């Protein structure tokens, strides 16, 4: 039996994945579309259906376009408008991120989003992984009031970034939740959990059949690695 120590968030593009997340024991859903583009904001109709159907906390990705994370004022206005509409649809939280041209966290914009969220959690997404200085970026994300940062440790995937994930968690020292995400694979999930020492993980399960069994298998592997980490 799993200990419940692990929090696993499923990145879902559609209702089938939302169902699999619930049935497989995930703790929350990040809803988006266009994973091939790194994820974009889903339609309001899909978001409403996911909230009504999933039975899990749904966090919505606020990303108006693919490409980088340096946004114009007009683009950021769309992000804020999407957040306000999503609040009306009953989401549990928001996932967003913005950098300036020098690769620094856009603290003012992120603080504004946290204010608009009105007590609902904001996760700073993997824009963090292309920040110029991750240690400074982490402090800026914390200062902005974000509840969570989603990162691969700046590496191509969470396995390669596992040591850096551990360092970021140590730097965070409980001030923000560090969530490992990016290239999480079943075959290496236990090792990622063991080396990073983290409890929070994010995966899309792309390349696998989306189903409850796949979610459950991932959670089981992560639980095993987390248990090994506690024994070390």
Phi and psi restraints in degrees (value plus and minus 20) as a CYANA .aco file:
   2 UNK   PHI     -95.0   -55.0
   2 UNK   PSI     126.9   166.9
   3 UNK   PHI     -97.3   -57.3
   3 UNK   PSI     -38.4     1.6
   4 UNK   PHI      62.7   102.7
   4 UNK   PSI     -13.6    26.4
   5 UNK   PHI     -91.4   -51.4
   5 UNK   PSI     -45.8    -5.8
   6 UNK   PHI    -110.9   -70.9
   6 UNK   PSI     118.1   158.1
   7 UNK   PHI    -128.0   -88.0
   7 UNK   PSI     101.3   141.3
   8 UNK   PHI    -139.5   -99.5
   8 UNK   PSI     101.8   141.8
   9 UNK   PHI    -124.4   -84.4
   9 UNK   PSI     108.1   148.1
  10 UNK   PHI    -117.9   -77.9
  10 UNK   PSI     107.1   147.1
  11 UNK   PHI    -105.2   -65.2
  11 UNK   PSI      93.4   133.4
  12 UNK   PHI    -135.9   -95.9
  12 UNK   PSI     115.4   155.4
  13 UNK   PHI    -117.0   -77.0
  13 UNK   PSI     -36.2     3.8
  14 UNK   PHI    -173.4  -133.4
  14 UNK   PSI    -199.9  -159.9
  15 UNK   PHI     -90.1   -50.1
  15 UNK   PSI     -51.7   -11.7
  16 UNK   PHI     -81.3   -41.3
  16 UNK   PSI     -63.4   -23.4
  17 UNK   PHI     -87.2   -47.2
  17 UNK   PSI     -54.0   -14.0
  18 UNK   PHI     -83.0   -43.0
  18 UNK   PSI     -62.6   -22.6
  19 UNK   PHI     -82.2   -42.2
  19 UNK   PSI     -63.8   -23.8
  20 UNK   PHI     -82.7   -42.7
  20 UNK   PSI     -59.0   -19.0
  21 UNK   PHI     -80.8   -40.8
  21 UNK   PSI     -67.1   -27.1
  22 UNK   PHI     -84.0   -44.0
  22 UNK   PSI     -69.0   -29.0
  23 UNK   PHI     -90.0   -50.0
  23 UNK   PSI     -46.6    -6.6
  24 UNK   PHI    -108.6   -68.6
  24 UNK   PSI     -22.2    17.8
  25 UNK   PHI      70.2   110.2
  25 UNK   PSI       1.1    41.1
  26 UNK   PHI     -88.1   -48.1
  26 UNK   PSI     137.0   177.0
  27 UNK   PHI    -110.8   -70.8
  27 UNK   PSI     -46.6    -6.6
  28 UNK   PHI    -179.0  -139.0
  28 UNK   PSI     150.3   190.3
  29 UNK   PHI    -143.0  -103.0
  29 UNK   PSI     115.5   155.5
  30 UNK   PHI    -122.8   -82.8
  30 UNK   PSI      95.9   135.9
  31 UNK   PHI    -115.7   -75.7
  31 UNK   PSI     111.1   151.1
  32 UNK   PHI    -173.0  -133.0
  32 UNK   PSI     159.5   199.5
  33 UNK   PHI    -149.9  -109.9
  33 UNK   PSI     152.4   192.4
  34 UNK   PHI      35.0    75.0
  34 UNK   PSI      35.1    75.1
  35 UNK   PHI     -79.9   -39.9
  35 UNK   PSI     -45.9    -5.9
  36 UNK   PHI     -83.7   -43.7
  36 UNK   PSI     -40.2    -0.2
  37 UNK   PHI    -120.0   -80.0
  37 UNK   PSI     -12.3    27.7
  38 UNK   PHI      69.5   109.5
  38 UNK   PSI     -15.9    24.1
  39 UNK   PHI      78.9   118.9
  39 UNK   PSI     113.6   153.6
  40 UNK   PHI    -153.8  -113.8
  40 UNK   PSI     146.2   186.2
  41 UNK   PHI     -81.3   -41.3
  41 UNK   PSI     109.9   149.9
  42 UNK   PHI     -95.9   -55.9
  42 UNK   PSI     144.7   184.7
  43 UNK   PHI     -87.2   -47.2
  43 UNK   PSI     135.8   175.8
  44 UNK   PHI     -86.2   -46.2
  44 UNK   PSI     -52.7   -12.7
  45 UNK   PHI     -84.9   -44.9
  45 UNK   PSI     -63.6   -23.6
  46 UNK   PHI     -85.4   -45.4
  46 UNK   PSI     -61.2   -21.2
  47 UNK   PHI     -82.4   -42.4
  47 UNK   PSI     -64.8   -24.8
  48 UNK   PHI     -80.5   -40.5
  48 UNK   PSI     -64.5   -24.5
  49 UNK   PHI     -84.3   -44.3
  49 UNK   PSI     -60.6   -20.6
  50 UNK   PHI     -84.5   -44.5
  50 UNK   PSI     -62.7   -22.7
  51 UNK   PHI     -83.2   -43.2
  51 UNK   PSI     -63.2   -23.2
  52 UNK   PHI     -92.5   -52.5
  52 UNK   PSI     -51.3   -11.3
  53 UNK   PHI    -118.8   -78.8
  53 UNK   PSI     -52.1   -12.1
  54 UNK   PHI     -93.8   -53.8
  54 UNK   PSI     -55.7   -15.7
  55 UNK   PHI      54.7    94.7
  55 UNK   PSI     -13.2    26.8
  56 UNK   PHI    -138.5   -98.5
  56 UNK   PSI     139.1   179.1
  57 UNK   PHI     -80.8   -40.8
  57 UNK   PSI     108.7   148.7
  58 UNK   PHI    -129.6   -89.6
  58 UNK   PSI     102.8   142.8
  59 UNK   PHI    -125.0   -85.0
  59 UNK   PSI     111.6   151.6
  60 UNK   PHI    -122.6   -82.6
  60 UNK   PSI     114.5   154.5
  61 UNK   PHI     -96.0   -56.0
  61 UNK   PSI     109.2   149.2
  62 UNK   PHI    -129.2   -89.2
  62 UNK   PSI      70.9   110.9
  63 UNK   PHI    -165.2  -125.2
  63 UNK   PSI      88.6   128.6
  64 UNK   PHI     -98.5   -58.5
  64 UNK   PSI     -34.5     5.5
  65 UNK   PHI    -180.3  -140.3
  65 UNK   PSI     143.7   183.7
  66 UNK   PHI     -98.7   -58.7
  66 UNK   PSI    -196.0  -156.0
  67 UNK   PHI      73.1   113.1
  67 UNK   PSI    -168.8  -128.8
  68 UNK   PHI     -99.7   -59.7
  68 UNK   PSI    -187.4  -147.4
  69 UNK   PHI    -141.7  -101.7
  69 UNK   PSI       1.9    41.9
  70 UNK   PHI    -119.6   -79.6
  70 UNK   PSI      95.5   135.5
  71 UNK   PHI    -133.1   -93.1
  71 UNK   PSI     126.9   166.9
  72 UNK   PHI     -95.8   -55.8
  72 UNK   PSI     147.0   187.0
  73 UNK   PHI     -80.6   -40.6
  73 UNK   PSI     -59.1   -19.1
  74 UNK   PHI     -85.1   -45.1
  74 UNK   PSI     -61.7   -21.7
  75 UNK   PHI     -85.0   -45.0
  75 UNK   PSI     -60.7   -20.7
  76 UNK   PHI     -89.4   -49.4
  76 UNK   PSI     -49.9    -9.9
  77 UNK   PHI     -82.1   -42.1
  77 UNK   PSI     -55.4   -15.4
  78 UNK   PHI     -85.8   -45.8
  78 UNK   PSI     -62.7   -22.7
  79 UNK   PHI     -76.8   -36.8
  79 UNK   PSI     -67.5   -27.5
  80 UNK   PHI     -85.3   -45.3
  80 UNK   PSI     -60.5   -20.5
  81 UNK   PHI     -84.8   -44.8
  81 UNK   PSI     -60.1   -20.1
  82 UNK   PHI     -83.4   -43.4
  82 UNK   PSI     -59.0   -19.0
  83 UNK   PHI     -80.7   -40.7
  83 UNK   PSI     -67.3   -27.3
  84 UNK   PHI     -83.3   -43.3
  84 UNK   PSI     -59.2   -19.2
  85 UNK   PHI     -88.5   -48.5
  85 UNK   PSI     -61.9   -21.9
  86 UNK   PHI     -82.0   -42.0
  86 UNK   PSI     -56.0   -16.0
  87 UNK   PHI     -78.3   -38.3
  87 UNK   PSI     -59.8   -19.8
  88 UNK   PHI     -86.3   -46.3
  88 UNK   PSI     -44.8    -4.8
  89 UNK   PHI    -108.0   -68.0
  89 UNK   PSI     -23.5    16.5
  90 UNK   PHI      72.8   112.8
  90 UNK   PSI       3.9    43.9
  91 UNK   PHI     -88.5   -48.5
  91 UNK   PSI     139.5   179.5
  92 UNK   PHI    -111.4   -71.4
  92 UNK   PSI     -41.8    -1.8
  93 UNK   PHI    -194.9  -154.9
  93 UNK   PSI    -196.3  -156.3
  94 UNK   PHI    -155.4  -115.4
  94 UNK   PSI     131.6   171.6
  95 UNK   PHI    -148.6  -108.6
  95 UNK   PSI     100.2   140.2
  96 UNK   PHI    -175.7  -135.7
  96 UNK   PSI     151.0   191.0
  97 UNK   PHI    -193.8  -153.8
  97 UNK   PSI     125.7   165.7
  98 UNK   PHI    -168.9  -128.9
  98 UNK   PSI     120.8   160.8
  99 UNK   PHI    -143.4  -103.4
  99 UNK   PSI     139.7   179.7
 100 UNK   PHI    -113.1   -73.1
 100 UNK   PSI    -199.9  -159.9
 101 UNK   PHI     -84.6   -44.6
 101 UNK   PSI     -39.4     0.6
 102 UNK   PHI    -111.9   -71.9
 102 UNK   PSI     -16.9    23.1
 103 UNK   PHI      62.7   102.7
 103 UNK   PSI       0.2    40.2
 104 UNK   PHI    -119.2   -79.2
 104 UNK   PSI     131.8   171.8
 105 UNK   PHI     -83.0   -43.0
 105 UNK   PSI     113.4   153.4
 106 UNK   PHI     -98.9   -58.9
 106 UNK   PSI      62.3   102.3
 107 UNK   PHI     -80.4   -40.4
 107 UNK   PSI     -61.5   -21.5
 108 UNK   PHI     -83.2   -43.2
 108 UNK   PSI     -64.6   -24.6
 109 UNK   PHI     -86.4   -46.4
 109 UNK   PSI     -60.0   -20.0
 110 UNK   PHI     -89.2   -49.2
 110 UNK   PSI     -57.2   -17.2
 111 UNK   PHI     -83.0   -43.0
 111 UNK   PSI     -57.8   -17.8
 112 UNK   PHI     -83.3   -43.3
 112 UNK   PSI     -61.5   -21.5
 113 UNK   PHI     -82.8   -42.8
 113 UNK   PSI     -63.4   -23.4
 114 UNK   PHI     -79.8   -39.8
 114 UNK   PSI     -60.7   -20.7
 115 UNK   PHI     -83.1   -43.1
 115 UNK   PSI     -65.8   -25.8
 116 UNK   PHI     -84.7   -44.7
 116 UNK   PSI     -51.2   -11.2
 117 UNK   PHI     -85.5   -45.5
 117 UNK   PSI     -45.4    -5.4
 118 UNK   PHI      39.9    79.9
 118 UNK   PSI      25.6    65.6
 119 UNK   PHI      79.4   119.4
 119 UNK   PSI     -36.2     3.8
 120 UNK   PHI    -101.5   -61.5
 120 UNK   PSI     128.4   168.4
 121 UNK   PHI     -90.3   -50.3
 121 UNK   PSI     124.4   164.4
 122 UNK   PHI    -139.2   -99.2
 122 UNK   PSI     106.3   146.3
 123 UNK   PHI    -120.5   -80.5
 123 UNK   PSI     111.9   151.9
 124 UNK   PHI    -106.2   -66.2
 124 UNK   PSI     100.5   140.5
 125 UNK   PHI    -105.6   -65.6
 125 UNK   PSI    -183.1  -143.1
 126 UNK   PHI     -94.4   -54.4
 126 UNK   PSI     -11.1    28.9
 127 UNK   PHI     -75.2   -35.2
 127 UNK   PSI     -47.5    -7.5
 128 UNK   PHI     -75.6   -35.6
 128 UNK   PSI     -53.4   -13.4
 129 UNK   PHI     -94.7   -54.7
 129 UNK   PSI     -31.5     8.5
 130 UNK   PHI    -132.1   -92.1
 130 UNK   PSI      -9.0    31.0
 131 UNK   PHI     -85.3   -45.3
 131 UNK   PSI     129.3   169.3
 132 UNK   PHI     -86.4   -46.4
 132 UNK   PSI     -52.5   -12.5
 133 UNK   PHI    -162.6  -122.6
 133 UNK   PSI      86.4   126.4
 134 UNK   PHI     -87.1   -47.1
 134 UNK   PSI     -56.3   -16.3
 135 UNK   PHI     -84.2   -44.2
 135 UNK   PSI     -64.7   -24.7
 136 UNK   PHI     -87.2   -47.2
 136 UNK   PSI     -60.5   -20.5
 137 UNK   PHI     -79.7   -39.7
 137 UNK   PSI     -60.0   -20.0
 138 UNK   PHI     -82.0   -42.0
 138 UNK   PSI     -63.3   -23.3
 139 UNK   PHI     -83.0   -43.0
 139 UNK   PSI     -58.2   -18.2
 140 UNK   PHI     -87.7   -47.7
 140 UNK   PSI     -58.7   -18.7
 141 UNK   PHI     -86.6   -46.6
 141 UNK   PSI     -60.9   -20.9
 142 UNK   PHI     -82.1   -42.1
 142 UNK   PSI     -64.8   -24.8
 143 UNK   PHI     -83.4   -43.4
 143 UNK   PSI     -49.9    -9.9
 144 UNK   PHI     -93.3   -53.3
 144 UNK   PSI     -35.0     5.0
 145 UNK   PHI      75.5   115.5
 145 UNK   PSI      -7.7    32.3
 146 UNK   PHI     -88.2   -48.2
 146 UNK   PSI     127.0   167.0
 147 UNK   PHI    -106.6   -66.6
 147 UNK   PSI     -41.3    -1.3
 148 UNK   PHI    -174.9  -134.9
 148 UNK   PSI     129.6   169.6
 149 UNK   PHI    -145.6  -105.6
 149 UNK   PSI     111.2   151.2
 150 UNK   PHI    -121.5   -81.5
 150 UNK   PSI     103.4   143.4
 151 UNK   PHI    -176.3  -136.3
 151 UNK   PSI     132.5   172.5
 152 UNK   PHI    -118.1   -78.1
 152 UNK   PSI      -9.8    30.2
 153 UNK   PHI      57.3    97.3
 153 UNK   PSI      -1.5    38.5
 154 UNK   PHI      60.2   100.2
 154 UNK   PSI     -15.8    24.2
 155 UNK   PHI    -118.3   -78.3
 155 UNK   PSI     155.4   195.4
 156 UNK   PHI     -86.7   -46.7
 156 UNK   PSI     -45.0    -5.0
 157 UNK   PHI    -177.5  -137.5
 157 UNK   PSI     152.1   192.1
 158 UNK   PHI     -89.8   -49.8
 158 UNK   PSI     -45.1    -5.1
 159 UNK   PHI     -87.0   -47.0
 159 UNK   PSI     -67.5   -27.5
 160 UNK   PHI     -85.8   -45.8
 160 UNK   PSI     -48.6    -8.6
 161 UNK   PHI    -118.2   -78.2
 161 UNK   PSI      -9.3    30.7
 162 UNK   PHI     -80.4   -40.4
 162 UNK   PSI     -61.5   -21.5
 163 UNK   PHI     -85.3   -45.3
 163 UNK   PSI     -61.2   -21.2
 164 UNK   PHI     -86.4   -46.4
 164 UNK   PSI     -55.5   -15.5
 165 UNK   PHI     -79.9   -39.9
 165 UNK   PSI     -60.8   -20.8
 166 UNK   PHI     -83.0   -43.0
 166 UNK   PSI     -63.2   -23.2
 167 UNK   PHI     -83.7   -43.7
 167 UNK   PSI     -60.9   -20.9
 168 UNK   PHI     -84.2   -44.2
 168 UNK   PSI     -59.3   -19.3
 169 UNK   PHI     -84.4   -44.4
 169 UNK   PSI     -59.6   -19.6
 170 UNK   PHI     -84.8   -44.8
 170 UNK   PSI     -61.5   -21.5
 171 UNK   PHI     -83.8   -43.8
 171 UNK   PSI     -60.3   -20.3
 172 UNK   PHI     -83.0   -43.0
 172 UNK   PSI     -57.0   -17.0
 173 UNK   PHI      29.7    69.7
 173 UNK   PSI      22.3    62.3
 174 UNK   PHI      62.5   102.5
 174 UNK   PSI     -20.9    19.1
 175 UNK   PHI     -98.3   -58.3
 175 UNK   PSI     -41.2    -1.2
 176 UNK   PHI    -173.8  -133.8
 176 UNK   PSI     130.3   170.3
 177 UNK   PHI    -104.1   -64.1
 177 UNK   PSI     109.8   149.8
 178 UNK   PHI    -119.2   -79.2
 178 UNK   PSI     101.9   141.9
 179 UNK   PHI    -133.5   -93.5
 179 UNK   PSI     106.8   146.8
 180 UNK   PHI    -101.8   -61.8
 180 UNK   PSI     107.4   147.4
 181 UNK   PHI    -178.4  -138.4
 181 UNK   PSI     122.4   162.4
 182 UNK   PHI     105.1   145.1
 182 UNK   PSI      81.9   121.9
 183 UNK   PHI      50.8    90.8
 183 UNK   PSI       7.0    47.0
 184 UNK   PHI     -89.9   -49.9
 184 UNK   PSI     104.6   144.6
 185 UNK   PHI    -143.0  -103.0
 185 UNK   PSI     126.2   166.2
 186 UNK   PHI     -78.0   -38.0
 186 UNK   PSI     -62.0   -22.0
 187 UNK   PHI     -88.3   -48.3
 187 UNK   PSI     -39.8     0.2
 188 UNK   PHI    -139.0   -99.0
 188 UNK   PSI     -16.0    24.0
 189 UNK   PHI     -80.8   -40.8
 189 UNK   PSI     -63.1   -23.1
 190 UNK   PHI     -81.9   -41.9
 190 UNK   PSI     -60.2   -20.2
 191 UNK   PHI     -86.3   -46.3
 191 UNK   PSI     -59.6   -19.6
 192 UNK   PHI     -80.4   -40.4
 192 UNK   PSI     -66.3   -26.3
 193 UNK   PHI     -84.5   -44.5
 193 UNK   PSI     -60.1   -20.1
 194 UNK   PHI     -85.8   -45.8
 194 UNK   PSI     -68.6   -28.6
 195 UNK   PHI     -92.9   -52.9
 195 UNK   PSI     -62.6   -22.6
 196 UNK   PHI     -94.1   -54.1
 196 UNK   PSI     -50.0   -10.0
 197 UNK   PHI      52.4    92.4
 197 UNK   PSI      -9.7    30.3
 198 UNK   PHI    -102.7   -62.7
 198 UNK   PSI     143.2   183.2
 199 UNK   PHI    -135.4   -95.4
 199 UNK   PSI     -30.3     9.7
 200 UNK   PHI    -136.4   -96.4
 200 UNK   PSI     108.7   148.7
 201 UNK   PHI    -158.6  -118.6
 201 UNK   PSI     132.8   172.8
 202 UNK   PHI    -154.3  -114.3
 202 UNK   PSI     110.1   150.1
 203 UNK   PHI    -170.2  -130.2
 203 UNK   PSI     128.8   168.8
 204 UNK   PHI    -118.8   -78.8
 204 UNK   PSI     -35.6     4.4
 205 UNK   PHI      37.7    77.7
 205 UNK   PSI       7.4    47.4
 206 UNK   PHI     -84.3   -44.3
 206 UNK   PSI     127.2   167.2
 207 UNK   PHI      65.1   105.1
 207 UNK   PSI     -23.4    16.6
 208 UNK   PHI    -139.5   -99.5
 208 UNK   PSI     139.7   179.7
 209 UNK   PHI     -85.7   -45.7
 209 UNK   PSI     105.2   145.2
 210 UNK   PHI     -95.3   -55.3
 210 UNK   PSI      93.0   133.0
 211 UNK   PHI    -183.2  -143.2
 211 UNK   PSI     146.6   186.6
 212 UNK   PHI     -80.7   -40.7
 212 UNK   PSI     -55.6   -15.6
 213 UNK   PHI     -82.6   -42.6
 213 UNK   PSI     -57.8   -17.8
 214 UNK   PHI     -87.2   -47.2
 214 UNK   PSI     -59.5   -19.5
 215 UNK   PHI     -85.9   -45.9
 215 UNK   PSI     -64.7   -24.7
 216 UNK   PHI     -83.3   -43.3
 216 UNK   PSI     -61.7   -21.7
 217 UNK   PHI     -82.3   -42.3
 217 UNK   PSI     -60.5   -20.5
 218 UNK   PHI     -84.6   -44.6
 218 UNK   PSI     -64.8   -24.8
 219 UNK   PHI     -81.2   -41.2
 219 UNK   PSI     -61.0   -21.0
 220 UNK   PHI     -82.4   -42.4
 220 UNK   PSI     -62.8   -22.8
 221 UNK   PHI     -85.0   -45.0
 221 UNK   PSI     -61.5   -21.5
 222 UNK   PHI     -86.2   -46.2
 222 UNK   PSI     -60.6   -20.6
 223 UNK   PHI     -79.7   -39.7
 223 UNK   PSI     -62.9   -22.9
 224 UNK   PHI     -83.2   -43.2
 224 UNK   PSI     -63.9   -23.9
 225 UNK   PHI     -86.6   -46.6
 225 UNK   PSI     -58.2   -18.2
 226 UNK   PHI     -85.9   -45.9
 226 UNK   PSI     -58.9   -18.9
 227 UNK   PHI     -83.8   -43.8
 227 UNK   PSI     -61.0   -21.0
 228 UNK   PHI     -82.0   -42.0
 228 UNK   PSI     -59.3   -19.3
 229 UNK   PHI     -82.5   -42.5
 229 UNK   PSI     -59.3   -19.3
 230 UNK   PHI     -89.2   -49.2
 230 UNK   PSI     -46.8    -6.8
 231 UNK   PHI    -100.4   -60.4
 231 UNK   PSI     -39.3     0.7
